[in-house]
Amino acid sequence: MYLSSLYDTGQPNPPSEKRELRKVAHLTGKSNSRSIPLEWEDTYGIALVSGVKYKKGGLVINDTGLYFVYSKVYFRGQSCNNQPLNHKVYMRNSKYPQDLVLMEGKIMNYCTTGQMWARSSYLGAVFNLTSADHLYVNVSELSLVSFEESKTFFGLYKL
C-alpha cells in the first residue's frame, strides 16, 4: 500500500473517492543557478511540487489560504571577509507596485579568521497567500551559496 493512498487515519482511499492534491512544494538547490532570484530544482532528487506551480524561479499560488513558507540557504567560502550575507523571501503580485519582502535574514560577523567558513540562514513563517502570488528567494552573495539539495532549499505547504 502506498503512503500517498492513505487518509490521515491510515485507511486506504475508497476507489470512487477523488482526492484533492495537497498544495506543497519542496525545491532544492540548483548548482547552475547564476541569477537572482535563485533558480531551483523542481523535479529530481528530493524535490517535489504538487498543487502549486514552479515558474521562472518562483512558486505560484493558485489557491488562496494560509501557507507555511520556508527557505534555507547554506553559505560557505574559502576565505572570510565578514561581508553581510542577506537572505530574503519575497512576493510579487500585480496588486502591489513593488516586491513585498515576507521574510529576511542577515548574517554578520560570522568568522574570526580569514580561513574556510560556513553558515546557514533559515527563514519560516505562516502567510495568508492569494491566488497569483509569486514567491521568490534572493541572496546578497550568490557565489557563496552551496546548492547541495540538503543544504539549500525553498518550499511551502498549505495549512
Summary of the structure (lengths in Angstrom):
residues: 159
radius of gyration: 17.9
end to end distance: 25.5
largest distance: 63.6
contacts: 431
relative contact order: 0.29
helix: 4%
strand: 47%
